[in-house]
Amino acid sequence: MEKLQLIATAPMGLEAVVARELKDLGYADLKVENGRVNFTGGPADICRTNLWLRTAGRILIKMGEFPATTFEELFEGTKALNWPAWIPEDGEFPVNGRSQKSQLTSVPACQSIVKKAVVSKMTEHYGTEWFPEDGGRYVIEATLMNDVAMLTLDTTGDGLHRRGYRRVATEAPIRETMAAALVLLSRWRPERPLYDPFCGSGTMLIEAAMIGWNIAPGLRRSFNGEGWPLIPDKLWREARDEAFDLVKDDIPLQIAGSDIDAGAIEIAEAAVKKAGFGKDIKLSVQPVSKVKLQGDYGVVITNPPYGERLGDDDAAEAALRAFGLTALHYPTWSYFAISPSKTIEHYFGRPADKKRKLFNGRIECNYYQFFGPLPPRGNRD
């Protein structure tokens, strides 16, 4: 099979992180665009990237791209693509759509046209006009941007942030993909202590532990592309076997967290246990003002409360003030916090060494990075 045009979708601001992950997995021909990273690969690469990418949203197959200013152009351009190569006669093929800065503004109308065009192509190939759609799932994404239509097939299904360990979430959880990105953007290594004083449902801690032990985040879940004729089961099995072989669960972890909300810690404990870190991640109920960090040269990575997120400005400011004081008591530690608050640097008494604009859900935030000293050379790689 020829190389496929593949797309790893990326949350806004994390495109470079997704690109770095792909590069670390061995993919070199990367093209970074807003909201996605384009790369090439075969069916085996669909399996590997779905299993391994921590910060991407989905893995899509790019079926084609063409100008579409009229419904006729959209229909003919869609029909010209080789849908039967991927979608069997019993395949379920719903169509999702988006339109930005394009003359074809009605998304439902565009979805309907794309569906009709795919049915027309399938009819010609399979010699029938009726498709039961009771087999595998092949979600078609039709994206119109600046009067250009891009058609893709979604190999992932539920977004890649659905790792499988979080059954219940706290009131304002951070997405697993974002939590993983925050850990990757920090200087943390598994030899160093890590603490989250506002841990909520424990996502940051679990994602760090998975990184520390080199656990592929998709190891415990299934994907749309499983069962597709062009992605044989053998490839999924080989990718999973490779991922299991690469787990390094003999590395001791110094990962802990706390939260003032006992209910949140109860949820976190269940998630930590489900993720397989019941003995390796320590959790406690306490306010940030009572936190005692263990060890030197550790890393705090956190998503502190803020009024917009939890509806209590005064409590959020008090928590940030206590967070800033903690940093004063532990000068060898590094501190990383994602927040829309403009007061974090004030409470730390210094500007952040680095700030990165990110979106936590729809809320525009900064990732504040306060670097402490690196461990002495004998204590790090």
C-alpha positions, 0 to 999 in steps of 0.5 A: 500500500502507498503511504497514507496522508495522516493527521494528528489533531492537536488542541490549540497551542499544543501543535508543537508538543504533538509534533515533538511526540511524533518526532520521538516516535520516529516520524520525520516528514511533519507539517505543523498547521493550526490544530493539526500535524500532518505526517505520512505512514502505513496502517501499522502507523495508525495503530502505533500513533493511536496507542502512543500519542499523549497530547493529540486528539485523534488520528485521521486519514486524509482522503482528499482535499479540493475547492468547493464553493458550490454543492455540486463541487462538494458532491463531485469532489467527494464522489471522486475519492476512493471510499470503497477502498476503506468502507466495506458494504456493511460499514457504518459511515456517519458524516461530521462537518465544520465550515469556516470562512467558506461560501458553503455555510450550512453544515447540515447541508454539507454533511447531507451532500457528502453522505449522498456522494459517498453513497453514490460512489459505494453504489457504483462499486458494490452494485446496490443502493441500500447499505445496512450500516451495521458493521464497523464504524467509519466516521467521515469528517468534512471540513470546509476552510476558505472554500477548500473541502478536506475529507478525512476518516477518523481511525480513533473514535472516542478522543484520545484523551479517553484513556479508560481510567477516569470513570467519574470526574471532579467539577472542573477536570483538566483533560488527560491530553492537556495534563500530559502536555503540561508534564511533557513541557515541564522538566520533570523526570521520574527520578525527581519528586512530583507534587500536585497541591490541587490534584482534583481527580488526579489526572496530572499525577496519573499522566505523569506516572504513565510518562515515568513508566513509559506506558502507552496511553492508549493501551487500555482502550479500543479504537474505531480502526480496529476491525477495519479490513485495511488495518488487520488485527495482526497490526493492532496486536503487534503494536500492543505487544510492542507497547507492553514490552516497552513498559518500565514499571520497575522505576520507583516513582515519587509522585503525590498530590493533595486537594482540600476537597475530600470528595475529589480525593475519593474520585482520584483514589479510584482513578489512580487504582484503575490506572494501576498506580494504587501503590505508587501515587500518594494522595491526601486531603489537605489545603495547599497551606499545609502541604509539606514537600518531600525531597529536593529538586522536585517539580510541582505541576498543577491546575489551581482553582480560579473563580471562572472555573469554580465560581469562588474568586476569594477562595481561589485567590487565597489558594494562589497566595498560599501556593506562592508561599509554598514556593518560598519554602522550597527553593530547589523545586520548580513550579508549573501552573496553568491558569487564566489568573494574572496574579500568580506572578504577584504571589510568587514575587517574581515573573515566570521564567517562561509563559506559554498561552494554552486553552484549558477547554475554552478558557484562555490560560497561561502556563506559568513556568518557574524554574528551580535549580536542576539536580546535581549531575549525579542525581540526573541523567 
